[in-house]
């Protein structure tokens, strides 16, 4: 017996850098696919990903970030016919221009962008997007987990290794 799933929406979207896929990003993706039959995932281009981000030189390339998202979605049983991944070269791209979109899933970090998106949609006579906001994802100490957290840890590790190598070379 095949189980029929009823989705609340036909077409949703979300966007982000998706560097070092973590629990918060996985919650964002999972939420979107629980609500919408098909989801457009905008993943920032390498150029956009580096704008305004700390430790941007450690951000993984677009190809790796998009593959990680796709691999995660496959691991939770999402089929390719429900997934649409596109490169984002500007923050509101796709969300402000595709009329069929109904919802956008956002984190608190990007929630403010909804106002810009819906302003642009109204200017184009498109229906506003309904926003679904997920909470911040926190570690066991209550600290917000982000990709920047992992880049900072990687940078500290590289610095420690370099100091140990320098100390060993000085002997």
C-alpha positions as CSV (number, residue, x, y, z in Angstrom):
1,X,0.0,0.0,0.0
2,X,1.5,3.3,-1.1
3,X,1.3,6.2,1.4
4,X,0.1,9.4,-0.1
5,X,1.7,12.5,1.3
6,X,-0.3,15.7,1.4
7,X,1.9,18.8,1.3
8,X,0.7,22.2,2.5
9,X,2.3,23.9,-0.4
10,X,3.3,23.0,-4.0
11,X,6.5,25.1,-4.3
12,X,8.7,26.6,-1.7
13,X,12.2,28.1,-1.5
14,X,15.1,28.9,0.8
15,X,18.6,30.1,0.3
16,X,22.0,30.3,1.9
17,X,25.6,29.6,1.7
18,X,25.4,26.0,3.1
19,X,29.1,26.0,4.1
20,X,29.9,23.0,6.3
21,X,26.4,21.7,6.5
22,X,25.3,21.7,10.2
23,X,22.2,21.1,12.3
24,X,20.6,24.5,11.7
25,X,20.9,24.2,7.9
26,X,19.6,20.6,8.1
27,X,16.6,21.8,10.1
28,X,16.0,24.5,7.5
29,X,16.1,22.0,4.6
30,X,14.0,19.4,6.4
31,X,11.3,21.9,7.3
32,X,11.1,23.1,3.7
33,X,10.6,19.6,2.4
34,X,8.0,18.7,5.1
35,X,5.9,21.7,3.9
36,X,6.4,21.9,0.2
37,X,6.1,19.2,-2.6
38,X,9.0,20.9,-4.5
39,X,11.7,23.2,-3.0
40,X,14.0,25.6,-4.8
41,X,17.3,25.8,-2.9
42,X,19.4,28.9,-3.8
43,X,23.0,28.3,-2.9
44,X,25.3,31.3,-3.0
45,X,27.9,31.5,-5.7
46,X,31.5,31.6,-4.6
47,X,31.6,35.3,-5.2
48,X,28.5,36.1,-3.2
49,X,29.4,33.6,-0.4
50,X,32.6,35.6,0.3
51,X,30.9,39.0,0.6
52,X,30.4,40.0,4.2
53,X,31.4,36.6,5.7
54,X,34.1,36.3,8.3
55,X,37.0,33.9,7.4
56,X,35.6,33.8,3.9
57,X,38.8,32.3,2.5
58,X,37.8,29.0,4.1
59,X,34.3,28.8,2.6
60,X,34.1,25.7,0.6
61,X,33.5,26.0,-3.2
62,X,29.9,26.1,-4.6
63,X,30.3,22.6,-6.1
64,X,31.1,21.0,-2.7
65,X,28.4,23.0,-0.9
66,X,25.7,22.0,-3.4
67,X,26.8,18.4,-3.4
68,X,26.7,18.3,0.4
69,X,23.1,19.6,0.3
70,X,22.1,17.1,-2.3
71,X,23.7,14.2,-0.4
72,X,22.0,15.2,2.8
73,X,18.6,15.4,1.1
74,X,19.1,12.0,-0.5
75,X,20.1,10.6,2.9
76,X,16.7,11.6,4.4
77,X,14.8,10.1,1.5
78,X,14.1,13.2,-0.6
79,X,13.8,12.3,-4.3
80,X,15.4,14.4,-7.1
81,X,12.1,15.3,-8.6
82,X,11.4,17.4,-5.5
83,X,14.8,19.2,-5.4
84,X,15.8,22.2,-7.4
85,X,19.2,23.6,-6.7
86,X,20.3,26.9,-8.3
87,X,23.3,29.2,-7.8
88,X,22.4,32.5,-6.0
89,X,24.4,35.5,-7.3
90,X,22.2,38.0,-5.4
91,X,20.5,37.6,-2.1
92,X,16.9,37.8,-3.2
93,X,17.3,36.0,-6.5
94,X,14.5,33.6,-7.5
95,X,12.4,34.4,-4.4
96,X,11.6,37.8,-5.9
97,X,10.9,36.7,-9.5
98,X,9.2,33.2,-9.6
99,X,5.5,33.7,-9.4
100,X,4.7,30.0,-8.5
101,X,6.6,30.2,-5.2
102,X,4.4,30.2,-2.2
103,X,6.6,29.9,0.9
104,X,10.1,30.7,2.0
105,X,11.8,29.0,4.9
106,X,14.2,31.3,6.8
107,X,16.5,31.4,9.8
108,X,16.5,34.3,12.2
109,X,19.7,35.5,10.5
110,X,18.0,35.9,7.2
111,X,14.4,36.7,8.3
112,X,14.8,40.4,7.6
113,X,15.4,39.7,3.9
114,X,11.7,38.7,3.7
115,X,10.6,42.3,3.7
116,X,12.9,43.1,0.7
117,X,11.7,40.0,-1.2
118,X,8.0,40.8,-0.7
119,X,8.5,44.4,-1.6
120,X,10.1,43.3,-4.9
121,X,7.3,40.7,-5.4
122,X,4.6,43.4,-5.0
123,X,6.4,45.7,-7.4
124,X,6.2,42.9,-10.0
125,X,2.5,42.1,-9.1
126,X,3.5,38.7,-7.6
127,X,1.9,37.3,-4.5
128,X,3.9,37.8,-1.3
129,X,5.7,34.7,0.1
130,X,4.6,33.3,3.4
131,X,7.5,33.0,5.7
132,X,8.3,30.0,7.8
133,X,10.9,30.9,10.4
134,X,12.9,28.2,12.1
135,X,14.8,28.9,15.4
136,X,18.5,29.2,15.8
137,X,20.2,25.9,16.2
138,X,22.2,25.9,19.4
139,X,24.9,23.7,20.9
140,X,24.8,22.1,24.3
141,X,26.0,25.3,25.9
142,X,23.3,27.4,24.2
143,X,25.6,29.0,21.7
144,X,24.3,29.6,18.2
145,X,25.8,27.1,15.7
146,X,26.8,28.5,12.4
147,X,29.2,27.7,9.5
148,X,31.4,30.5,10.8
149,X,31.8,28.6,14.1
150,X,33.3,25.7,12.1
151,X,35.5,28.0,10.0
152,X,36.8,29.5,13.2
153,X,37.6,26.1,14.7
154,X,39.4,25.1,11.5
155,X,41.5,28.2,11.5
156,X,42.5,27.7,15.2
157,X,43.4,24.1,14.4
158,X,45.5,25.2,11.5
159,X,47.3,27.8,13.7
160,X,48.0,25.2,16.4
161,X,49.4,22.8,13.9
162,X,51.6,25.6,12.4
163,X,52.9,26.6,15.9
164,X,53.8,22.9,16.6
165,X,55.5,22.6,13.2
166,X,57.4,25.8,13.9
167,X,58.4,24.7,17.3
168,X,59.6,21.3,16.0
169,X,61.6,23.1,13.2
170,X,63.3,25.3,15.8
171,X,64.7,22.3,17.7
